[in-house]
Amino acid sequence: VGGAVRGCWKHLRLLQEPQLVARFQRVCGIRAAARSAERAEFTNNGAVHHYTAGETGEEVLACCGVQRRSPGESGQSKVEQEVEDVSPNGTAPPGGVRTLKPLRRNSLTGEAGQEFVIQNRFLFFFFTLGTELGNELFYTLFFPFLMWNVDAFVGRRLIMVWVWVMFLGQCTKDVLGWPRPASPPVVKVEMFYNSEYSMPSTHAMSGTAIPFSLCNVVKLVLSRQYPSWLGFSVAICWCMLVCSSRIYMGMHSVLDVIVGFLYSVFILLFFLPALDLIDGFNLNSRFAPPVIIVITLALALFSFTLDSWSTSRGDTAQILGVGAGVALASHVNRLWDLMPDVAADQLPLTVPALSAGLFWAAMLRLFLGVLVLVATRALMKAVTIPVVCRLSRVPSSDLRKARQNMEVELPYRYIVYGTMGFSLLFLVPLLFTHLGL
């Protein structure tokens, strides 16, 4: 038994190795630019490693995940062997090779990251699309589209699943505290989340939970109007794209992604059967508003106590704020009889025939609604941060530093995104009602 356990642990450690990520990146045409790879500084999870007294060069390289060439190897460096020639000004030489930097800076340190070489543009844009399926821009467009153009019942339940999956994933990251894959040998194609911990991949979790929950809820609403294999196939492709994109970006090891997928499946097995109960309470109970606020605030406070400050803490408060706002809006909608759910005897719904008028009406609702959400976010941010800083007696001259205080970050994120969640399901649909949309 002990040998089997050791063998299993050995295989798990292999899946955690950064060399496996680097190998996948090389197959997909990602290389470190020679001038970036040869710098004296090496980063691991966004931190720069410095020499200490008595530390040898081999120890520094080993700490960073780099192996020296063995005696007898060619004098040409591995980077020079693997990277095609790149012109000094970073422009693409003949053959379509391009040198780029990560698209977004590190959200904590502002670090831009090191340059890398793209040898396959199609895969770069393909996996960039995949990783965006787990970012804020996607959520800002996807959830509103479901709420305003498909069905509020579908969007409401999907947000409940997303909130719980992301909360548990973010908290597990902070409890385990596993670092991102070491760079080098991994190339950081993305830097925005590089200061967060790695295990499990919350992109993989949301990329599993959202498509499969959507498949489940749509099947409930539309019944047999679409084949089950079609929805399942779309969910599988969506999930695989998001999961593989995180390895391509250098943000997660293979083990991080596998655990994120399995963890999300485990949560769904227990949470999906409870959706009716939770949704019914949010809609009908007179105690729902205070219970929603107390529970989500308590969970946010709990997440802020798990570790020292990081961007994941604010993201957790932001997610819980959206969930609380949507839950409160669903309760108010029930009282105002706004966006009522379809009665059970009217199911399954009939999918309307696609037309130009239907398409442009949906796009108009999405455009106007997102404008309202963006304006709400900007207004609440401008108001909330100075007020919270003044109440907590934290200087507001340096917002990046001020937001590292729990007294500022927690109420700011929770209030701003809670208001956006409430606007998503109540204020914007009310506006559409008055505009005849």
MOTAGI-V543428 format. One record per pair of residues at least 24 apart in sequence whose ideal C-beta (glycine too) atoms are under 7 Angstrom apart, sorted by the first residue. I is the first residue (numbers start at 1). J is the second residue. D is the distance in whole Angstrom. If there is no record, write none. Layout:
[[I J D] [I J D]]
This chain:
[[12 255 6] [15 253 7] [15 254 5] [15 255 4] [15 258 7] [16 253 5] [16 255 5] [18 65 5] [18 181 4] [18 182 5] [18 185 6] [18 186 5] [18 253 7] [19 185 6] [20 253 7] [20 254 6] [21 181 5] [21 186 5] [21 247 6] [21 250 6] [21 253 6] [22 185 4] [22 186 5] [24 247 5] [24 248 7] [25 187 6] [25 248 6] [25 250 7] [26 82 7] [28 120 6] [28 123 5] [28 248 6] [29 118 6] [29 119 3] [29 120 3] [29 123 6] [30 116 6] [30 118 7] [30 187 5] [30 189 6] [31 82 5] [31 83 4] [31 116 7] [31 117 4] [31 119 7] [31 187 7] [32 79 6] [32 83 7] [32 114 7] [32 116 6] [32 184 7] [32 187 5] [33 83 7] [33 86 6] [33 99 5] [33 115 4] [33 116 6] [33 117 5] [34 79 5] [34 80 6] [34 83 5] [36 114 4] [36 115 5] [37 79 4] [37 184 6] [38 79 7] [42 66 7] [42 184 6] [43 183 5] [44 179 6] [44 182 5] [44 183 7] [45 179 4] [45 180 4] [45 194 7] [46 106 6] [46 109 6] [46 111 7] [46 194 4] [46 195 4] [64 182 6] [64 184 6] [65 182 3] [65 184 6] [65 185 6] [66 184 5] [66 185 7] [83 117 6] [84 117 7] [84 119 7] [86 117 6] [90 115 7] [96 121 7] [102 188 6] [102 189 6] [102 190 5] [102 191 4] [103 190 7] [104 191 7] [104 192 4] [105 191 6] [106 191 5] [106 192 7] [106 194 5] [106 195 6] [107 192 5] [107 193 7] [107 311 5] [108 195 4] [108 310 7] [108 311 5] [109 195 6] [111 191 6] [112 191 7] [113 188 5] [113 191 4] [114 188 7] [116 187 5] [116 189 6] [127 244 7] [127 245 4] [127 248 4] [127 249 7] [130 241 4] [130 242 5] [130 244 7] [130 245 3] [131 190 7] [131 203 7] [131 245 4] [131 246 7] [131 249 6] [133 207 6] [133 238 7] [133 242 5] [134 203 4] [134 206 5] [134 207 6] [134 242 6] [140 370 7] [140 373 7] [141 370 7] [143 424 7] [144 366 6] [144 369 5] [144 370 6] [144 373 7] [144 424 6] [145 366 6] [147 424 6] [147 425 6] [148 365 5] [148 366 7] [148 369 6] [148 428 7] [148 429 7] [148 432 7] [149 362 4] [149 365 6] [149 366 7] [151 221 6] [152 339 5] [152 425 7] [153 221 7] [153 341 5] [154 217 5] [154 218 6] [154 221 6] [156 279 7] [156 326 6] [156 330 6] [156 425 7] [157 217 5] [157 275 5] [157 279 6] [158 210 7] [158 213 6] [158 214 6] [158 217 6] [159 322 7] [159 323 6] [159 326 5] [160 275 6] [160 278 6] [160 279 7] [160 323 7] [161 209 5] [161 213 4] [161 271 6] [162 206 6] [162 209 6] [162 210 6] [163 319 6] [163 320 7] [163 322 7] [163 323 4] [164 267 7] [164 271 6] [165 205 5] [165 206 6] [165 209 4] [165 264 6] [165 267 5] [166 202 6] [166 205 7] [166 206 6] [166 319 5] [167 299 6] [167 316 6] [167 319 6] [167 320 6] [168 267 6] [169 200 6] [169 202 4] [169 205 5] [169 260 7] [169 263 7] [170 202 6] [170 303 7] [170 312 5] [170 315 6] [170 316 5] [171 303 5] [171 306 6] [172 200 6] [173 197 4] [173 199 7] [173 200 7] [173 202 7] [173 312 6] [174 306 4] [174 307 4] [174 312 6] [175 306 6] [177 307 7] [180 251 6] [181 250 6] [181 252 7] [181 253 5] [183 250 7] [186 250 4] [187 250 5] [188 250 5] [189 248 7] [189 249 5] [189 250 5] [190 249 4] [190 250 7] [190 251 6] [193 251 6] [195 310 6] [195 311 6] [196 310 6] [196 311 6] [196 312 5] [198 252 6] [198 253 7] [198 256 5] [199 256 5] [199 259 6] [200 256 6] [200 259 4] [200 260 4] [200 263 5] [201 246 5] [201 252 4] [201 256 4] [201 257 5] [201 260 4] [202 260 7] [203 242 6] [203 246 5] [204 242 6] [204 243 5] [204 246 6] [204 257 5] [204 260 3] [204 261 5] [205 260 5] [205 263 6] [205 264 4] [207 238 7] [207 239 5] [207 242 3] [207 243 6] [208 239 5] [208 261 5] [208 264 4] [208 265 6] [209 264 5] [209 268 6] [211 235 4] [211 238 4] [211 239 6] [212 268 7] [213 268 7] [213 272 7] [216 272 6] [221 347 7] [221 348 6] [221 349 6] [222 348 5] [222 349 6] [222 351 7] [223 347 7] [223 348 3] [225 348 6] [225 351 6] [282 327 5] [282 330 5] [282 331 6] [283 330 6] [283 331 6] [283 334 5] [284 334 7] [288 331 5] [289 328 6] [289 331 6] [292 324 5] [292 327 5] [292 328 6] [293 324 6] [296 320 4] [296 323 6] [296 324 4] [297 414 7] [300 410 6] [300 414 6] [304 406 5] [304 410 6] [309 404 5] [313 409 7] [314 409 5] [314 413 5] [317 409 7] [317 410 5] [317 413 4] [317 414 5] [318 413 4] [318 417 5] [320 414 7] [321 413 6] [321 414 4] [321 415 7] [321 417 4] [321 418 4] [321 421 7] [322 417 5] [322 420 7] [322 421 4] [323 421 7] [324 418 5] [324 421 7] [325 418 4] [325 419 6] [325 420 6] [325 421 2] [325 422 4] [326 421 4] [326 424 6] [326 425 5] [328 422 6] [329 421 7] [329 422 5] [329 425 4] [329 426 4] [330 425 6] [332 426 5] [333 425 7] [333 426 6] [338 429 6] [338 430 6] [339 429 5] [361 437 7] [364 437 7] [365 432 6] [365 437 6] [369 428 4] [372 423 6] [372 428 5] [372 431 7] [373 420 6] [373 423 6] [373 424 7] [376 419 6] [376 420 6] [376 423 5] [377 416 6] [377 420 6] [380 415 7] [380 416 4] [380 419 5] [381 416 5] [384 412 5] [384 415 5] [384 416 6] [385 412 6] [388 412 5]]
